Amino acid sequence: MKVCVFGAGNMGARITEVFLNAGHDVTMIDIKPEFTERGKTVITHDYEFLVSKGKMTAERKDELLASLKTSVDRKDAADADFIMEVILERMDLKKDLLEDLDKICPAHTIFASNTSGLSITEMAACIPHRSDKFIGCHFFNPAQIMKLVEVTRAIQTSDETFQTAFDLMASLGKTPVAVKEGPGFVVNRILIPMMNEAMGIVADGIASPADVDIAMQLGAGMKSGPLHTADLVGHDVNLAIMETLYRETGDPKYRPHPLMRQMVRAGWLGVKTGKGFFDYDGPFGKEIVKK
């Protein structure tokens, strides 16, 4: 299958990696060459790590990297069977991309979005004569490791498109779950408000971030506590999802905590900036354990 992944950031690169590993013909596209090079570097580091652990041969690494195509030209998606959109979480940018690709791609192309909270139905509506071929395929970070994909139907999505996307995700070694569109889908509708509540506990002085996480790990069986998870996701993303939940439902239980807004304003976005509820040794670095 010819797959085009739009977006070479952390998620886009890892999703590209997943398709590469499954043997698909993949082109990773972004707006600047330095972005695609950075994405290729992310994939290279992942493969080098696997080689160092004896989980991949150096020959296989070289073969996969040689097969990866990168581009800054949307027209390179002209023969794509499957489009995977992984660009910034802004509806205007996503619509602009989809409307452009609608003019470029053949009639059979399936369009999928990795959005974590924006409306799949609204995106599908911007390509009205093929909205039945639009679907959400929400991977989780880090995409090359996490097994879950939320396969989310817009109101316009056809049964054929849904089944094709669902089977494709399973063929990648993922565990797809069927979701009808609703604010936050499944995981984020549960997870992000929990993170929001954890921030409220810290803001109220009830417990420290570390103790909140320890309590939820040992008391609720979480592998990673809610605040470490929030740091991993990124507080800008957390805030955007909470705002979407609040706007779409009107329910005050989804109102973002002021502390979340403060951290975004401070640029303390978590792992991606080196500081969130915990400190990291630089952007995307390891946690600095305080003694």
N, C-alpha and C positions, 0 to 999 in steps of 0.2 A: 504494500500500500504506500502511495506517495503522501507523506504527512508534512505539513508546514506548521511550525510553531512560531507564533508571533510574540516576541518578547524574550530577551536573552538575559533577564535578571536571574536572581537566585532560583525562583520557581520555574521560570521558563527554561533555564539551562537543565535543571533536574528532570523536568518533564521530557525535554528533548532526549536526555540520557535514557529514560525509561523506554521511549519508542525505539531508540537506537539498539538497545539491548535486546529488544524483541525482533530485530531484523528488518525494521521498516526503513524505507528510503526517506530520510528526514532532512529538511532544510529549516534552519533556525534563522529567523528574520527579525531585524530591529532597525532603528532609524539611523544609527551611526555605526561605522566599522569598529570603533573602540568598544561599543556595547557587545557586539557579537564576539569580539576577541576575548572580552572578559568572561562571557558565558562559556566560551570554549575552554578557557582556563579553569573554570569551576569544574567542568566535566573531566578535564585532564587530571586534575588533582584527585577527583573521586576514583578514577581508574588507577592512578598511581598508588593510592591507598590500598585498593583491592589487590594489586600486584604485590605490594609489600607484605600483605597478609596471606599471600598464597591462594587467594580466591579468584584470581584472574591471571592469565599468562601475559607476558609482555607482548607477545605476538598478537594476542586477541585485543589488547589495548590499542596497539598501533592500527590494527585492522578497523576497529570501530571509529577511531579518530579520523582515519583516512576517508571513511565513508560519510562523515558529517559534512554537510554543506552549510555555508552561511551566506547571508545576503542582506543588503539594505534596500532592495528593490521589491516592492509588493508584487510586481508582475511575475516574479519567480514562483508565485503560487498558482500560476495559470493552469497547471495540470494537476493540481492537488486533489486527492480523494477525500482528505480529512484535514480541516483547519482547526488548530488548537490555539485559541486566543488567550494570552497570558500577559497582557499589557497592564498599565496602571489602572487602579480601581476608580476610573472616572467614566461615567456613562457617555459623556460627549466624545471622548477619545475612542471608546469602543464602537460607538455608532459610526463615527467617521471611518474607522477601519473596515467595519462590516459593509457599509455602503460602497466603499471603494472595491472591496473584494467581490462584491456582488456583480460588479461589471467585469471582473477579471476571471473568475473561476467558472468552470463548466457546470452544467445544470445538476449533475449528480453529486457535487461536493457537499459534504456535511460540515456544518459550522458548529464548533463547540467552544464554550467559554469556561475558563477556570475561575470565574468570579466567586468570591466567598460570601457575597451578600446582595449584589445588585440584581435587579429583576431580569430574569431570563426572558420573560414574556415581552418586556419593553424592548430588549435587544432584538428579539425575533421580529418584532413589528417594524423595524427599520429596513428589513429586506422582505417586504410583504409577499412578493410572488414566489418566494422560497422559504417562508417562515416555518414551514413544516419540516425543514431540514436543519433547524436550529435546536441546540440542546446544551445543557450545562454538564460539564465534567469537572467536578471540583476535587482536585488532588490536595493532599495535606503535606505540610512541611516537616521533614525533608522528603520530597516526592519520590526519590529513588529508594527510600526505605519504607515509608508508611504505606500500608496495604490498602487503605480505604480510598474509594472514589465515590462521591455522591453524584449519581447520574440523574440530573434534574430536568424534568419535563417542563417546557413552557406550555401554555394552554394550546399553542398552535402545533406542538411537536407531534409528528405522525408516529404511529406504532412501529413502522419500519425503521425510522430514524432512531427511535429509542432502542430497539432491539439490536441494531447494528452497533450503536455506541456502547451499549451494555456488554455485548459479546466482545467488542474490541478491548474494553477495559479489562475484562477477565483474561483475555489472551495476553495481556501485558504482565500477568502475574499479580494483578490487583484484585481486591474484593469489592465489586461494585454493589451499591445499594440503590434501590429505586426510590426516587423522591419526586413528589409533585411540588411545584414551586410554592414557596411560602417564605416570609421574611426569615433570613438566616438559615434556611433549609433545615437540617436536623442538628448537626454537631454544633454549629455556631449559635443556634437559637438556645441551646442548653449551655454551652461552654463559655461564651463571651459574657453573658449575664453573671455567671458564677465568678469569672475573673473580676467583673465590676464590683460584686459584693465583697470579694476578698480585698479589693482596694479600699472599700469603705471600712473594713475592719482595721486596716492599717491606719487610715486617716483618723479613725476614732480613738486610736491609741490602745486598742484592745490587745493586739499582738504585733510582733515585728514581722516583716516579710518572710524571714527564714522560718519563724515559728508557725506562721500561717501555712506555709508549704509542708512543713513536717507534720503538722496536725492532719492535713488532708491526705498526705501520703500514708501515714500510719493509721488514721482513723477512717478513711474512705477508700483506701486501696488505690490511690492515684500513683502512677509511675513517676510522674513529674507534678509538682505542686502547681496550683493555679497561677501564681505570680511568676514562677520560672517559665511556665507555658506562655503567659502573657508577654514576657520579655522576648521569647522566641518568635511569637507571631508578629510582634511589633505594635506599639501602642497607637500608632497612626491608623493601622488596620483595625485594631480593636475599637477605637473611637468611631471610625467610619461605619463599622458593623452595628455598634450600639445605636448610632444616630439613625441608621436605616431601620432597625427594629422599632425604635421609638416613633419615627415618622410613619412607618407603614401600619403599625398597630394602634398608635395613639395611647398605648398603655404605659402609665408612669413607672411601672416596674422595670422598663427598659431605658430609663433616663440615664445617660452616662454620668458617672460620679465626677464631681469637679476635679478630683485628684488626677483622673485620667486626662482631662483636658490640660491641666497644669503640666503634666509630664510631656505631652505632645508639644505644648508651647515652649517648654524648656529644651526641646530636642532630645529628651531622654526616651528614646523609642525602644530601648532594649538591646538585644544582641547586635542588631544592625548598626547601632551607633556606639556600642561599647558601654552604655550605661542605661539602666532601667531601674527596676527594683533591686537589681544586683549589678555589680560592676564586672566588666569583661576586659581582657587584655587587648583592647582595640576592637574595631568593628568586626563582627562575626568571630570574635575570639573566644577563648575559654574563660569560664567564670574565674574571677579572682576570689579565692576563699579567704574570708577574713577570720583571723584567729582571735 
